Amino acid sequence: MPAPPTFEQLVSAEEAAVYLRIHVKTLRRFAREGRLPCARIGKYYRFRLSELDHWVGQQHNEISRPFCVETGD
């Protein structure tokens, strides 16, 4: 018999902000703008830590991606 699916705990905006080490207002703004994965339950934003980890990895890759400077040679 297959194992029942597990449900990952959702954390509050305050807990997610502490986890990401950013201000809670910044976190809420990112969520409101759709820049951060979240679930809106009523008037509250809830977050999965695994999705935040994935989001941070994507942000890091975009920021640290090397670029090439064209020279006139």
C-alpha positions in Angstrom: 0.0 0.0 0.0 1.5 3.4 -0.9 2.4 5.8 1.9 -0.1 8.7 2.4 1.1 12.0 1.1 2.8 14.2 3.6 1.8 17.8 4.1 4.6 20.3 4.6 3.9 22.7 7.4 3.1 26.3 6.3 4.9 29.1 8.2 3.7 32.7 8.8 5.2 35.8 7.2 7.1 36.6 10.4 8.6 33.1 10.6 9.5 33.1 6.9 11.1 36.6 7.2 13.3 35.3 10.1 14.2 32.3 8.0 15.2 34.4 5.1 16.8 37.1 7.3 14.8 39.9 5.7 12.3 42.4 7.1 8.8 41.1 7.3 7.5 44.1 5.3 9.9 43.2 2.5 8.7 39.6 2.5 5.1 40.7 2.3 5.8 43.1 -0.5 7.6 40.4 -2.5 4.6 38.1 -1.9 2.1 40.7 -2.9 4.0 41.5 -6.1 4.2 37.7 -6.9 8.0 37.6 -6.6 7.9 35.0 -3.9 6.1 31.7 -3.7 3.3 31.8 -1.2 -0.2 30.8 -0.4 -2.8 33.5 0.6 -5.2 32.2 3.1 -7.7 34.9 3.9 -5.7 38.0 4.5 -2.6 36.2 5.6 0.4 34.9 3.5 1.7 31.5 4.3 5.0 30.0 3.1 6.6 26.6 2.6 10.3 26.6 3.7 11.2 24.2 0.8 9.7 26.6 -1.7 11.6 29.5 -0.1 14.9 27.5 -0.3 14.2 26.9 -4.0 13.4 30.6 -4.6 16.7 31.6 -2.9 18.6 29.2 -5.1 17.1 30.7 -8.2 17.8 34.3 -7.0 21.4 33.3 -6.2 21.8 31.8 -9.7 20.4 34.9 -11.4 22.6 37.3 -9.4 25.8 35.3 -9.6 25.5 34.3 -13.3 28.6 35.4 -15.1 28.4 37.9 -17.9 30.6 38.7 -20.8 31.8 42.2 -21.7 32.1 42.8 -25.4 35.4 44.3 -26.4 35.9 46.3 -29.6 38.7 43.9 -30.8 
